[in-house]
Amino acid sequence: MKFSAVEKLIQNIRQDYQIFAPVKDDKEFFVSKISDLKQIDYSGRLPLNSWKHLFLPPGEELLEFSKKFRRPDSVYPRRCAWNMGFPDLKALGLLDVVFADDPYYQDRRRNILVCGLAVGEPDVENYAEHVKFSRRLAEDSLEHVTFDIFLEKTKKGTFDFFAGSVLGREVLSRNKIKNFTNVQFAGYIPEQGPDADMLSKQSLIKKSMKHRLWDELAEICLACGKCSLVCPTCFCFDTEDQAQEKTVSRQRVWGSCFYPEFTRLAGGTDYTATVKQKLQFWYEHKFVRIPAEYAMPGCVSCGRCAKVCPVGIDIAKNFVRLSEGSRGLPATITSRAGNS
Amino acid sequence: MINPYQPLPVKILSVIQETPDTKIFRLKFLDSVKQKQFYFWQGQFAQVGLPGQGEAPFDISSNSHDSTAYFEVAIRQVGRLTQALHHLHKGDRLYVRAPLGKGWPSTDVLSQKNLLLVGGGCGFLALKSVIEEVSLGYAKKHQVQVFYGCSDEAQVLFKERYQDWQKSGIKLKLIFDKKEPTKKYIQGISCGYGLITKLFETEKVVTHASAFLCGPPVMFKFVIKKLQERGFKDSEIYLSLERRMSCGLGVCQHCAIGDKYVCKDGPVFRYDEVKDYL
């Protein structure tokens, strides 16, 4: 179908939903609330800030206390996440599973219409390098990700439509789009079993805790937490009580395992006191714990962490280093400035 | 959907100043139906909190057989929340999510039926409920030996229970590592001076036993070495770990170790399951 059909669809969706989509801001792309549909980017570039704030806001009130603790009467606006890339849909699938029993997440999630976009090869920097690290995105199938509507931009510039849920089919039908492919969700775990690449990375991280790479990274890592901020699968959180005049608000706010006190006990013991421990904790979460618990990858190879790292730590390069043996080669980590 | 973050109000039935920095709170849910249905397994914990102060994990230290009437937590004053909790009195309210986590293994599943329980400092709190449990008959059928190390006499917890425990067949030994004891016996229990590992030299250590440990990381290291020297297999040693449990659901990551969550998979682990992560 022509681009005009896509434009018409989003115009109609806007009648019922707030639209969030990638927008180019100077040189970079960000998920933004859309006022002008012409702003929306269709290049397939992954927005730098990921989409997680739509599903898991940076701060939300879990409970309010006046005479007793009660859940506030929150209103979750109807929102449409438009043009989510494949890695971000995979990350969303993980969040859906991790927060399956979380009433706040689920109530918000129910009101979000998820629309994906694929544009041939993902447009990321250093694509050749990225693909070595990535999970063969092209081979991944729509059957194993969560979405309502999916658009695939063909080489000719036309669009193919897919529906992945009852809601997606309804929205397309309401818009008189009949020429779409229905995709039956087949679970997050492929038919042949858990992702082999995920399992090999899991065992590599488990056996590489003594690798010298960690000391080298700890030398340069600032523990600034930017990687965890942009990571679509970093869902750690803190709970904080904020005292108001007459009430108390118990909030869930984004946390980062790079920040002080993340694992510190009241008595002072801190299990991630050093930068090396923090780095290992982050890698263990993505590559050991998440696969162990959900049989799903904890990293969707979006490359955002490498892109924002102020000292040029590149997750893909780190895996190359770790796979080179238990002792590792001399440090070859260069800064981004050095690369460009 | 059940809200797992919803704490329930409990009333403080009594507060006992157990040591200069530790108080024992006996608690009862305001909702009597909830209290009548309340059950925990020894070694499980509770998230205890106050509005404005957040919540923190505490081992449930009472006997699980009394759970439908009340439950107890012993709280040592170390931070902001515990300071606020220490200001509370009988009749006051606090807020609890419990029970959480996985406690000590049932004695039914242990391959070695005798027990050696080793507690260091406030780690002894995590063993209290299991000691109460085995004092109800188990210690007559099987040998139960308890090594309890703390800094000095003033820090000794649960003294008033020692005579009952002894009568039930439990063999308890105390040892202090900061100040030499002024008395030879506390409530009929002999007191030594030195590190807890010294008891492995001076006492006849129970054999064909499973070991339950709770204490600071350094205690684990040296006690496990002693146990291994005596032929304890890694799969016969259980540890209760202290971490910064927050959500209690295995999501927020504050208590993660390796591929596990202390709040959900623990706090009690078999040593061979976690030894790579300690």
Interface residues (C-beta under 8 A of the other chain):
Chain A: L62 L63 F65 K68 F69 R71 V98 F99 D101 D102 P103 Q106 K206 F235 C236 F237 D238 T239 E240 D241 A243 V248 R250 R252 G255 C257 F262 T263 R264 L265 A266 G267 T269 Y271 F281 E284 H285 V288 R289 A292 E293
Chain B: M1 I2 N3 P4 Y5 Q6 P7 P9 P51 G52 Q53 G54 E55 A56 V78 G79 L81 T82 Y95 P216 P217 E242 R243 R244 S246 C247 L249 G250 V251 C252 Q253 H254 C255 A256 I257 G258 D259 K260 Y261 D276
